[in-house]
Amino acid sequence: MREVVYLFNALKNLDRITVRDIKAISKEDKNLNYFKYGCGATKNVFIGKEWVLKYSISDHDEAYQEYLIYQDAKNKGLEMFFPETVYAGEINGIKFVYQKKIDIDSKSLRDDDVKFYSFFDKITKAKIPQKKVLHVYDGFYNTTCSDFLWINMCILLYGYKKVRALEKFTRKHKINDLHRGNLGYLNNKPIILDFCGFHRWQKKENMI
C-alpha cells in the first residue's frame, strides 16, 4: 500500500486535482511516473503496481461508498468477493480510497486464462445443478450477473449459500452494474472490482 499512500500525500500539495496537474507532478517525481490514470463514469483512478487510488467525480462519493460497502461486507463475512478497500482521507473536499488492484477483469481474459478457469466451471456444473446457478445468475440486484464462469467459480470456492448471501447483499446495496468489465480475478479468485452501483442514488424507476 506504500505506493498509493505516497501518491495520496503528493496530491495534497496540489492546489487542484486535474489531469494536467497530475501528469505534471508524475513527471517530476520518479516514484510516481509509472502510475496509470483511468477515468470512469463516476470515479477516476490512479493505477499502481499492487494498489489503486480512487476518487469520485460526482456529488455522490461513489469511491467512499465502496469503502462503506466493503466494511459491511466484512461484517457479513462476504469480504472475499471484494478487493480490500481502505479510506485514505480527503483533499479539497474530495474523499479518496485505497483499493487492492485486481489481476484481470473478466472482459480481458486471455485464452489460457479461460482454459484454466473453465476447470472450475466444469467441476461446479458437475456438483451444482445449473438450475440453482441460474437462480443466482438472475438474482443480483436490478441486473443479471453477466458471467457464468465467474458465478460458477464463486460457488465452487465459497459454496452455494455464500453466493446467495452475496446476491442478497447486492440488493441491499443496489450494486446494479455487474457486467464483465466490473467482475474480475485476484490471485485466481473471483472479485467484484467496481461495486458502488450505477445511478444507485436515483429512484428505482430511473435506474439503469
ZIMOVEN-V797771 format. One record per backbone hydrogen bond with DSSP energy under -1.0 kcal/mol. CO is the residue of the C=O (numbers start at 1). NH is the residue of the N-H. If there is no record, write none. Layout:
# ZIMOVEN-V797771
CO/NH
CO/NH
This chain:
# ZIMOVEN-V797771
1/5
2/6
3/7
4/8
5/9
6/10
7/11
8/12
10/13
11/14
18/22
19/23
20/24
21/25
22/26
23/27
24/28
25/29
29/32
32/35
36/47
38/45
42/57
43/40
44/55
45/38
46/53
47/36
50/101
51/48
52/99
53/46
54/97
55/44
61/65
62/66
63/67
64/68
65/69
66/70
67/71
68/72
69/73
70/74
71/75
72/76
73/78
74/77
78/81
79/82
81/192
84/100
86/98
89/96
91/94
94/91
96/88
96/89
97/54
98/86
99/52
104/185
105/108
106/109
110/114
111/115
112/116
113/117
114/118
116/119
117/121
118/122
119/123
120/124
121/125
122/126
123/127
124/128
129/132
129/133
130/134
131/135
132/136
133/137
134/138
136/139
137/145
140/143
147/151
148/152
149/153
150/154
151/155
152/156
153/157
154/158
155/159
159/163
160/164
161/165
162/166
163/167
164/168
165/169
166/170
167/171
168/172
169/173
170/175
174/176
177/179
178/146
179/182
180/107
182/193
182/194
183/106
184/191
185/103
185/104
189/186
191/184
199/202
203/206
204/207
